[in-house]
Amino acid sequence: MRHPEEFVEAVLSCVEEIPSGRVTTYGAIAAAIGSFGPRRVGNVMAQHGGGVPWWRVVRADGSLPPSHLDEARQHYLAEGTPLRAGGSVDLREALWTPSGGHRLG
């Protein structure tokens, strides 16, 4: 799916604002932008997210896809991101909520 350039820029700009040691969810970014949902945000991240701190965007349960976990874990440890015993991010401690400053339309 091709996304409008404004949408891609809004997602990436929002991700760039996530502070070190904190995370947000695909859904929180979608809500801040006013998009069609977390899957669209995930799509943008998969296609364009290599240049931003992608490891700071997690699923609603604090996890990442297994294919990304090893690399993300290195970033989490370096940044001091709170983790749960199972390895996922502790959202109670690490959740950052984006502002609505990226809202489209």
Phi, psi and omega in degrees: 000132178268133181255146175300144182304323180297322179293314178301313181297321179295317179297309184295322178297319179297316180297321180297338181276347182295123181293152175304137180083002179236165178221166169221175183253161176303320180294322179294322177294317179301317180294320181294327182273333184083033184274191182270007175133170184296330180295323177295321177297315178300322177298315178297316180298320180295323184272328190229000191275002183297335183265002179240167181288074186301332182292347179274003177245119186233170174291168182299339178265005179090006183257165173241163173301143182308328181294341182255350192297316184299313180293319180297319181301322177300317178294316180301315180295318180295326183268352182074029179292128179297128181241152174272166182304326181283353177105346178280165180288140176277097185295332178299327183263327192255351187294130174244133181255121180292150176284169178276013183293353181255007186300135178266150173069000000 
